[in-house]
């Protein structure tokens, strides 16, 4: 009898949390409605925001995250009149982009979906900017579609299968198994986790109040929490298979890291990535933390500018040395 009472109380608490989670999620969506445009890909609707004109720059956020992670980057581009069309995409399951539930979504499948979305937007040989979790995603994209990428900028990227990444992936898999628990209790647990992550990401700078409120509201909706768990669970095995191929990258690569990053160890990730890609440019920002897109957008744009110049120079060199017509590489040639 006692066991039944405990189960009943637990179920009631779970249902109460679930109702609260849905209510808070709807409130956040009313407070922060989507902007930009919708892109239909493979039965999913993705959300993106496109601004400016010129060379295409595609920005992919971290985990969890949303297109607003690049607000300061866009503001800097506008104020300095940079000649780029900036496209910020919500990855599947994040922000206002759909994700196929309940089945998981591998990193490679995400990359294929994003590739199709970028093609539908008419982007031509874009520079890919990957922040945090998406640092590895943009590198994988450049490996899979080498002829379609002008260059890559990795900002505070999680790119190496170190112990901490394996530990986070293992914990995420365990939490994901308790899907109902993540859905029901996700708001109180998720809000605490997001609050801590934001403090670590922005340190030593304070978290902007408006950004924190929006992130706590949208990131802690149960579907986005489940998407974040899926992405963390998939990261370690993905990196273990892919990191051996970083040296195959041919496009210009810029790697940015803050030397005071408390969320992603720059010596274990960014510095190691620089060693694995000998032609890469490694930029360390003194006294900066993880959230460089927010705190140092000028440094990010300098890296994008350098990648564009390097890509143009290598393209001119290739055209001068070309003696016979080149076949367009098969975008599916890279087999992870």
C-alpha positions in Angstrom: 0.0 0.0 0.0 2.8 2.4 0.9 4.5 1.7 -2.5 1.3 2.6 -4.3 0.9 5.8 -2.3 4.5 6.8 -3.2 4.0 6.0 -6.9 0.7 8.0 -6.9 2.3 11.0 -5.2 5.3 10.9 -7.7 2.9 10.7 -10.6 0.9 13.6 -9.3 4.0 15.7 -8.8 5.2 14.7 -12.3 1.9 15.7 -13.9 2.0 19.0 -12.0 5.5 19.7 -13.2 4.5 18.8 -16.8 1.6 21.2 -16.7 3.8 23.9 -15.3 6.4 23.2 -18.0 3.9 23.5 -20.8 2.4 26.7 -19.4 5.8 28.4 -18.9 6.8 27.3 -22.4 3.7 28.9 -24.0 4.3 32.1 -22.0 7.9 32.3 -23.2 6.8 31.8 -26.8 4.2 34.7 -26.5 6.9 36.9 -24.9 9.6 36.0 -27.5 7.8 35.2 -30.8 9.8 34.0 -33.8 11.3 36.5 -36.3 12.7 35.8 -39.7 11.6 33.0 -42.0 10.6 29.4 -42.2 12.4 26.8 -44.3 10.8 23.4 -45.0 13.3 20.5 -45.2 12.6 16.8 -45.1 9.2 17.2 -43.5 10.6 19.6 -40.8 10.1 23.3 -40.5 13.3 25.2 -39.6 13.5 28.8 -38.4 16.2 31.2 -39.7 16.9 34.9 -39.7 18.7 36.5 -42.7 20.1 40.0 -42.6 22.4 42.1 -44.8 23.7 41.4 -48.3 26.9 40.1 -49.8 28.9 37.0 -49.2 27.0 34.4 -47.2 27.9 33.7 -43.6 25.9 30.9 -41.9 25.9 31.0 -38.1 25.1 27.9 -36.0 24.6 28.2 -32.2 25.6 26.0 -29.3 23.7 23.5 -27.2 21.3 24.5 -26.0 21.0 27.7 -28.0 19.1 29.7 -30.6 19.6 32.3 -33.3 19.8 35.1 -30.8 23.2 33.9 -29.8 24.4 36.0 -32.7 22.5 39.2 -32.0 25.6 41.1 -31.0 27.4 39.8 -34.1 24.7 41.1 -36.4 24.7 44.5 -34.6 28.5 44.7 -35.0 28.2 43.9 -38.7 25.5 46.5 -39.3 27.5 49.2 -37.4 30.7 48.5 -39.4 28.8 47.9 -42.7 30.4 44.5 -43.4 29.6 43.1 -46.9 27.9 39.9 -45.8 24.5 38.3 -45.8 24.3 36.8 -42.3 22.0 33.8 -41.9 21.3 32.6 -38.3 19.7 29.2 -38.1 18.0 27.5 -35.2 19.3 23.9 -35.3 16.6 21.2 -35.2 14.8 21.1 -31.9 16.2 24.5 -30.8 14.6 27.9 -30.9 11.7 27.6 -33.2 13.0 24.8 -35.5 11.2 21.4 -35.4 12.9 18.1 -34.6 11.7 14.6 -35.2 10.5 13.2 -31.8 10.7 10.7 -30.1 13.4 9.3 -32.3 16.9 10.8 -31.9 18.7 12.8 -34.5 22.3 12.1 -35.2 24.8 14.9 -35.8 25.3 13.7 -39.4 21.6 13.8 -40.0 21.4 17.3 -38.6 24.3 18.4 -40.9 22.4 17.0 -43.9 19.2 18.8 -42.9 21.1 22.1 -42.4 22.8 21.6 -45.8 19.4 21.3 -47.5 18.2 24.4 -45.6 21.2 26.4 -46.7 20.7 25.3 -50.3 17.1 26.4 -50.1 18.2 29.8 -48.9 20.3 30.2 -52.0 23.6 30.5 -50.1 26.7 30.1 -52.3 29.9 28.8 -50.8 29.2 30.3 -47.4 31.6 30.9 -44.5 30.3 28.6 -41.7 30.5 30.0 -38.1 30.1 27.4 -35.4 29.7 28.4 -31.8 30.5 25.9 -29.0 28.7 22.5 -29.8 28.4 23.6 -33.4 32.1 24.0 -33.8 32.4 20.3 -34.6 29.3 20.5 -36.7 30.7 23.1 -39.1 34.0 21.2 -39.4 32.0 18.0 -40.3 29.9 20.0 -42.8 33.2 21.2 -44.5 34.5 17.7 -44.6 31.2 16.3 -46.2 30.6 19.2 -48.6 34.1 20.6 -49.3 33.3 22.2 -52.7 30.4 24.2 -51.1 32.3 25.9 -48.2 34.4 29.0 -48.5 35.8 28.7 -45.0 35.1 27.8 -41.3 35.2 29.8 -38.1 35.1 27.8 -34.9 34.3 29.8 -31.7 34.9 28.0 -28.4 34.3 24.7 -30.1 33.8 21.4 -28.4 35.9 19.5 -30.9 37.8 16.8 -29.1 36.5 13.5 -27.4 38.1 14.3 -24.1 37.0 12.7 -20.8 34.6 15.5 -19.8 32.8 15.3 -23.2 32.4 11.5 -22.7 31.1 12.1 -19.2 28.5 14.7 -20.3 27.4 12.4 -23.2 27.0 9.5 -20.8 24.9 11.6 -18.3 22.8 12.9 -21.1 22.0 9.4 -22.4 20.9 8.4 -18.9 18.7 11.4 -18.5 17.3 10.9 -22.0 16.2 7.4 -21.0 13.9 8.9 -18.4 12.1 10.9 -21.1 9.0 11.5 -19.0 11.1 12.8 -16.1 12.9 15.2 -18.4 9.6 16.4 -19.7 7.9 16.7 -16.3 10.7 17.9 -14.1 12.6 19.7 -16.9 11.7 23.2 -15.9 13.1 23.4 -12.4 16.1 21.2 -13.2 16.6 22.7 -16.6 16.4 26.3 -15.4 19.0 25.7 -12.8 21.3 24.0 -15.3 20.8 26.7 -17.9 21.4 29.4 -15.3 24.7 27.8 -14.2 25.8 27.3 -17.9 25.1 30.9 -18.7 27.1 32.2 -15.7 30.0 29.9 -16.8 29.7 30.9 -20.5 29.8 34.6 -19.9 32.3 34.7 -17.1 34.3 36.9 -16.4 31.6 39.2 -17.9 28.0 39.4 -16.5 25.2 37.7 -18.3 23.0 40.3 -20.1 19.7 40.4 -18.2 17.5 40.4 -21.3 19.4 37.5 -22.9 19.3 35.5 -19.7 15.5 35.9 -19.4 14.9 34.9 -23.0 17.3 31.9 -22.7 15.7 30.7 -19.5 12.3 31.0 -21.1 12.9 29.3 -24.4 15.7 26.8 -23.7 13.8 25.2 -20.8 10.8 24.3 -22.8 10.7 20.5 -22.5 11.1 19.7 -26.2 14.2 21.9 -26.4 15.6 20.3 -23.2 15.2 16.9 -24.8 16.8 18.1 -28.0 19.8 19.4 -26.0 20.1 16.0 -24.2 20.0 14.2 -27.5 22.7 16.5 -28.9 25.0 16.1 -25.8 24.4 12.3 -25.9 25.5 12.1 -29.6 28.5 14.4 -29.2 31.2 12.1 -27.8 30.8 9.2 -30.2 30.6 11.7 -33.1 33.8 13.4 -32.1 35.6 10.1 -31.5 34.9 9.1 -35.1 35.5 12.5 -36.7 38.5 14.1 -35.0 40.9 11.8 -36.9 39.8 13.4 -40.2 40.3 17.1 -39.2 43.6 17.1 -41.1 41.7 16.4 -44.3 40.2 19.9 -44.3 41.3 22.0 -47.2 39.3 25.2 -46.7 40.6 28.1 -44.5 39.9 27.6 -40.8 40.0 30.1 -38.0 39.8 29.0 -34.4 38.8 31.4 -31.6 39.0 30.9 -27.9 38.9 33.0 -24.8 41.8 32.2 -22.4 39.4 32.5 -19.5 36.8 30.1 -20.9 35.3 28.2 -17.9 32.9 26.1 -20.1 35.1 24.6 -22.8 38.8 24.1 -22.0 40.7 26.0 -24.8 43.8 23.9 -24.2 42.0 20.6 -24.6 39.9 21.7 -27.6 40.9 24.8 -29.5 44.7 24.4 -29.1 44.5 20.7 -30.0 42.3 21.5 -33.0 44.9 24.0 -34.2 47.5 21.2 -34.0 45.3 18.9 -36.0 44.7 21.4 -38.8 48.2 22.9 -39.5 47.0 25.6 -41.9 44.4 26.9 -39.4 44.6 30.3 -37.7 44.4 30.2 -33.9 43.2 33.4 -32.1 43.3 33.5 -28.3 41.4 36.4 -26.8 43.0 37.5 -23.5 40.7 37.7 -20.5 37.7 36.5 -22.5 35.3 33.7 -21.6 33.3 31.3 -23.7 30.5 33.7 -25.1 32.7 35.4 -27.7 29.8 36.0 -30.1 28.3 38.3 -27.4 31.4 39.8 -25.8 33.8 40.1 -28.7 31.9 40.3 -31.9 34.6 42.5 -33.5 37.1 39.7 -33.0 34.7 37.2 -34.6 34.3 39.4 -37.7 38.0 39.9 -38.0 38.3 36.1 -38.2 35.6 35.9 -40.8 37.3 38.6 -42.8 40.6 36.6 -42.7 38.9 33.4 -43.8 37.3 35.1 -46.7 40.6 36.6 -47.8 42.4 33.3 -47.5 39.6 31.5 -49.4 39.8 34.1 -52.2 43.6 33.8 -52.4 43.6 30.0 -52.5 40.8 30.1 -55.2 42.9 32.5 -57.4 46.0 30.3 -56.9 44.0 27.2 -57.9 42.7 28.9 -61.1 46.2 29.9 -62.1 47.6 26.4 -61.8 44.6 24.6 -63.3 45.5 23.0 -66.7 42.6 20.7 -67.2 38.9 21.1 -66.2 38.2 19.8 -62.7 35.3 17.6 -61.9 33.0 18.9 -59.2 33.7 16.8 -56.1 30.9 14.5 -55.0 29.4 16.2 -51.9 28.8 12.8 -50.4 32.4 11.6 -51.0 33.5 12.0 -47.4 32.4 8.9 -45.5 32.6 9.3 -41.7 
